[in-house]
Amino acid sequence: SQESITLYPNPTNGIVHIKNAEGFQVEVFNILGKVVLNKAHITNQETLNLSNLTAGVYYVKLQNENTTEVKKVVVK
């Protein structure tokens, strides 16, 4: 069985590590639903740099052919 996808640290100062999402596409949305970052086919040790974003709540959508998961991330 696949390990669940983990994002850490959360809340973050800007750098978010993603575990167990190899091959997923990542989109980061702000609370208005606007895409602020996207990456295709991430590696297993992926980091997202959100340090240029305004502090607040963001949604990280991780998608592959079988699964879509949305994680909430708080940027401090």
C-alpha positions in Angstrom: 0.0 0.0 0.0 1.2 3.5 -0.7 2.3 5.6 2.2 0.3 8.6 2.8 1.6 11.9 1.4 3.2 14.1 4.0 4.0 17.8 3.9 6.2 19.3 6.5 6.9 21.6 8.3 3.4 23.0 8.6 3.0 25.8 9.4 6.1 26.8 7.3 8.4 29.8 6.9 8.5 29.0 3.2 10.2 25.7 2.5 7.8 22.7 2.5 9.1 19.1 2.1 6.9 16.5 0.4 7.2 12.8 1.1 5.6 9.9 -0.7 4.4 11.9 -3.7 6.9 10.8 -6.4 5.5 11.3 -9.9 2.7 13.5 -8.7 1.8 16.8 -10.2 1.7 19.6 -7.6 -0.4 22.8 -7.8 -0.5 25.3 -5.0 -3.6 27.5 -4.7 -4.3 30.6 -2.6 -7.6 30.8 -0.7 -9.1 32.6 -3.7 -8.4 29.5 -5.9 -5.6 31.1 -7.9 -2.7 28.9 -8.8 0.5 30.4 -7.3 2.8 27.5 -8.1 2.8 24.3 -10.1 5.2 21.5 -10.8 4.9 18.4 -12.9 6.2 15.0 -12.0 7.9 15.7 -8.7 10.6 13.6 -7.2 10.3 11.7 -3.9 12.4 14.3 -2.0 10.7 17.4 -3.4 10.7 20.7 -1.8 8.4 23.6 -2.5 9.7 27.1 -1.9 6.7 29.2 -0.8 8.8 31.9 0.8 7.8 34.5 -1.8 4.1 34.0 -1.0 2.2 36.2 1.4 1.6 34.7 4.8 -1.7 32.9 5.0 -3.4 29.6 4.1 -2.7 27.7 0.9 -4.0 24.5 -0.6 -1.5 22.0 -2.2 -3.2 19.7 -4.7 -1.2 16.6 -5.5 -2.5 14.5 -8.4 -1.5 11.5 -10.4 -3.5 9.1 -12.6 -5.1 7.4 -9.6 -5.3 9.9 -6.8 -6.0 13.5 -6.0 -5.1 14.8 -2.6 -5.4 18.3 -1.3 -3.4 19.4 1.7 -3.7 22.7 3.6 -0.5 24.6 4.3 -0.1 27.7 6.5 2.7 30.1 5.5 3.9 32.2 8.4 
